[in-house]
Amino acid sequence: MSALSSDTHPKMEALQIRLWREASPTRKMQALAQLNASAKTLALTGLRAQFPQASEAELRYRLAVLLLGEEIAHKVYGDLPHAK
């Protein structure tokens, strides 16, 4: 098998793959949930830096736009809350 990551030693990569294959579905879902939470945190941090005066409601809306697209975010959340 060819290497998946150029920065990971092949033996360690093989171990990672083996551990993922052996992991229970519950463990895999927990890891996925943690990754999603981390991605959301990073996205919100970026939005706060980009829109420092935005309210929490506006930041949640902008996050929804990133995650869902503008059309669906608008259908779910309505108009963009005004920045304060």
N, C-alpha and C positions, 0 to 999 in steps of 0.2 A: 504494500500500500504506500502511496506517495504521502509526503508530509502535508498536513493541513495548515500548519503555521510555521513560517520560516524562523520564528524566534523561539520555538520550543524544541527541546532536545527530542529526538525520535522516541527514545525509551519513555520519557515522561508523557509524550503525546499518546503513545500506545496505552499507558496506564490510565490516562484520562478517558480515553475511548472505552476501555474495559470497565472502568468504574461507572460511566454513564450507561453502558449496556446492562450492568448489573443493578443499577439503581431502580428502586420501586417507582411505579407511576406517581405515587404520592410525593416522593422525594423530587422527582423531575418537575412536578407541578409547583412545589414549594420553591425550587430554584427559579423557575420561570416567573413566579409571582415576585420574588426578590429582584430579579432583573427588571421587570416592569416598573416596580416601585422606584428603583434607582434611575431608570430612564425618565420617569415622571419628575423626580426631584431635580435631575440635571436640566430638564427642559424648563421647569419653573425657575430655576436659578438663572438660566439664560434669559428668560422673559423678564425677570425682575431687573436684570442688568440693562436690558434693552429698553424697558419701560419703567424707569424708577419711580415715577409718580402714579403708576397704575394702582387701582384698588384691587383687593383680593378677588372681587367679582370679575373685574376686567381680566386679571391674570388667568382665572379659571376658564373664562371664555376663550382667551387666546390659546390656552393649552388645548381646549376642545377643538379649536380650528386646526392646530397641529396634528392632533390625533385622529380627528374625524373628517377633516376637510371643512371648508367654509360653508358649503351648502347644508350639510347635515348639522354642523354646530349651530347654524342659524335656526334650523328647524327645531332643534332640541332646546336651545337656550334663548332664542329670540334675538333681539338687536344687541349689538355690542354695548355694554354698559359704558357710560361716559367716564373718562378719566377725571380724577379729582386733582 
